Amino acid sequence: MEPTFVTQVVLPVALAVVMLGLGLSLTLAVFSRVWRAPKAVLVGLAAQMLLVPLAAWALVHLFNLRPELAIGLMVLSLCPGGPTATLLTHISKGDTALSVTLTALTSVLTVVTVPAVVNGLMADLAPGTTVTLPFANTVGQLFAITLIPVAIGMTIRARAAAFADRADRPVKIASGIFVALVILGAILQNRANLGSFFAQVGVPALLLNLVALGTGFGAGALLKLRREEAVCLAIDTAICNGTLAIFITATLLGNPAMAIPAAIYSLLMFLTAPVVTWLNLRRPQAVPGVAAVEMESAADPVAPR
């Protein structure tokens, strides 16, 4: 595939801006949650890093998706969470501190898990393909575009909190614009086959999103977590980092068709997640003030992907 301005410039810049926005909202104190209340964090990580990819794997085989769409959906499932999840969790009166912690941890883990798993997926779902992700090179690129901007943002927050607060809104706006451009670019680049792709992967993508929502709520109920934590787990599990998935498929793998599942999923998740928000806001808060107290201990919600 020929490199394009979107895949070579807009995508990396968009991802870097989004991750910078995440860093501006983070302090090292956020990570203390792992030690203070590990149960919800561990459940969230298991749901996002293990259960969602397994569900995607089942759907890929159940619907017998063509190789590029199958790989695209699997890559998306390996890119959990993101700043959008934190924003929606905050709006939904979920546990924002838990969401920030999960987003930070999955951002670190994804740098290693994606290149470690994708090549195996390529060999299984597209046998004979010569396209691979060199592990060291891919880790280096993901590190440079995700973790370094986060570290820069955290440094700014630590040394100039007032400036970080002032930069929060402009970064959110810039992130939203970049994300819209990324999704639009992926759609336009495949517009000739978009109808066919949507017909093939639309239902699996929607089912994956619904399974992810149910997994978050189910885990919260099964382990008797607070409602704020259950809402956070549902949203964080169902909201995937579409920008990262599109970057991996369209830029690193060089196949824009593989980016279509991420683009479609990104559209669908903005239809289902607000339903969770609406349902939770309609219910009286069982423990008034708990979410507010925890939000004070966390950073402000961050920018959309």
N, C-alpha and C positions, 0 to 999 in steps of 0.2 A: 504494500500500500504506500502511496506517495504521502510524505509528511505534509501537513497543512498548517496554516497559521494557528488554527484552533488547537490542534493536538500538540504543536511544538511550543507555542507561546502562551495562549490564553489558558489552557489547562494547567500547566505548572504554576503560572502566576495566580490563578484562581485558588488552587490548593494551598499555596504558600500564604495567601492573604487570609484564607479561612483559618489556617492553623496559627497564624500570628494572632488573630482575634481570640482564639482559644487560649493562647499563652498570656494575653493581656488580662485574662480573667482568673488566672491560676496563681496560687501561692503554694509553697511547700507544705503549709499547714493542711491543705486539702487532703493530702495523701495520708495524713494521720488517721483518716477514717478507716483505712484498711486494718489498722491495729485496734481501733476502738470498737468498731462494729463490723467484723469481717463477714458475717453470714450473708447479708444482703449483697455485698460486693462480690463474694464468691459465686453466689447464685446468678447474679447478673453476668459475670464473666463466662460462666458455664453455658448460660442460655445463648449469649451472643457468639461466643467463639466455638461452641460445639453443637448445640441443638439446632441453631438456624442453618449452618452448613449441612447437617445431616438431613434436615427437612428439604433443603434445596436439592440435595443429591437424590432423594426419593422422588421429588417432583420431576426432575430432569429425566429420570428413567420411566416414570409413570406416563409422562406425556411424550416420551421418545423425541425430545427436542433435537433439531439439527445441531451439528457440532458447535458452530460459532455461537448460537444462542444458549446452548447448554453451558459452554465455558463461561459466557458472559454472566449467566445467572449464578453460577458457582462462585465466580470472582466477586460478584456483588455480595454474596452471603458471607464472604471472608472479610468484608470491609464494614464492620459494625459501627453503630453509634455515630457520633459527630456532634458538633456544636448545635445543629438544629434540634437534636434530641433534648439537649439541655434547655434550649429556649422553650420548646413545647412542654417539657416537664414543668418549668416555672409557670407558664401560662395555665397549666392544668392543675396547679397547686399540688404537684407531686414533690418528691424529695429531691430538691435541686442539688444539694450537697452530694448525694449519692450519684446523681447523673454526671456531675462534673468529675467525680472520681472515676467512674466507669469510662467516660470519654477519654480522660487522660491515660488510663491504663491500656485501653484497647488501641489507642493511637501508637503506643510504644510496642505492644505485642504484634500489631499488624505488620510492622516493618519487617519482622522475621517470619511470621506465619505465611504471609502471601507468597513470597518467592519460594518458600519451602514446599508449599502445597500445589501451586499452580502448574508446575511442570508435570507433576504426576497426573493432574487432571487433563492436561493437554494430551498426554500419552494414552490415557484411557478413553477420553471422549472424542479425540480427533487423532486416531492412530495414523502413523505415517507422516504427521506434520513435522516440519523442520524448525518451526518457531518455538523458541524456549526463552525462559527468563534466566540469564546468568545470575547465580545467587549473589555473588559479591557485588556485582555492578548494580543489580536491582536494589539490594539493601542500601547501597550507597546513595542511589537516586531518591529512594523513599525517605531515607534519613535526612537528606538535604532539603527535601521539599515539605516534609512534615515536622520532624522533630526539631530541626534547627530553628524554623520560625517559632515553634512553641517555646523553645529555650530563650529566644530573643524577646518574645512577648513577656515571659515570666521575669526576665531580667529588667525590662522596662517597668513592670508592675512593682518589683522589689525596690527599684531605685528612684522611681518617679511615679508614685501612685496617682497623683493628681493628673499628670499627663495621660496615664493609662485610662483614667476615667473619662477624660475629654476625648480621647481617641476611640473610645468604645463605640459610639454611635456611627461615626464615619466608617469605621472598619466593618460594622454590621451592614451598612448600606452598600459598601464596595463588595462585600462578600455576596450579598443577594444578587447584585448585578452580574458578577462573575459567574455565579452558579446558573443563573438564567441563560447566560451566553453559552455555557458549557452544554447544558441540556438541549438548548435550541440548535447548537452546532451539531451535536450528535444526531438529532432528528433530521436536520436538513441534509447532512452528509449521507443519510440513508433514506431520503424521502421517496426514492423510486420503489423501494421494497418495504416501506414503513407499514402499509396496510397488512401485507403478508406477515411481517414480523410480529405486529401487534396481535394478529389472529393466532399466531403460534405461541407467543410467550406471555400474552396479556393475562390469561387465566392462571397459569402457573405463578406469575409474579404476584397476582392478587392473593392467591391461596398462600403463598409464602408469607406475605405480609400479615394475613389473618392468623396464620399459625404462629407467627412471631408474637403478635399481640396476645393471643391466647396463652402462649407459653409464659409470658411475663406475668399475666394475671394469675395463671394457674400456679406458678411457682410461689407467688406471694401468698396465695390462699393456703397452699399445701404446707408451707413453712410458717404460717400465721404471722407474716410480716405486717407492719402497719399499712394502712391504705395508701399513704403517701409513697411508701416504698414500692408497693405493688403497681401503682400508677407509673412510677418512674421506670420500673423494670419492663412494663408493657411497652411504653413509648421507646425506651432506649433499645429494646430488642427489635422492635418493628422498624425503627428509623435506621436505615443503612447509609453509609457514606458514599452516596452516588458519585460525587466528584472524584473521589479516590478510585472507585471502580472504573469510571470512564477513563481516567488517566492511565490506569494499568492496561486496560484492553485496547484503547485507541492509540496510546502513545508507546507504551513499553512493548505490547504485543503487536502493535501496528495493524490492528484489524478493527476498523470503525463499526463493523456489523456486530462485533462482540459487545460493543458499548450500548446497544439498543436495550437489552434487558435492564441495565442500570437506569437508562433514561425513562423507560416505561415505569419501572418500580418507583422512581423518584416522583413521578406524577401521581401514581396511585396512593403512595403513602401520605400525600398531602390531602387525600380525600378521606382516608380511614382514621388517621391520627386525630383530626379535629373532633371526630365522633367520641373518642375517649375523653378528650377535653370537655366536651359538652356534657357527657354523662356524669363525669366526676364533679363538675361545677354545679350540676343540678342537685346533687346529694348534699345534705348537711354534713359539715365537717365533724367527724366523730371525735377528734381531739383538737379542739380549736387552738390555734397558735403554734402547734408543733411544727408545721411546715415553715411558718415564718421564722421561728427560732433557728431552724436548720439552715434556712436560706441566708440568714445573717452570718452564719459561720462559713458559708461558701462564697465563691466569687459570684459576680453578676452573671446572668445568662449570656451566652456568647452568640456569635453570628451564625446565620444559616449557612449551610454548605453551599 
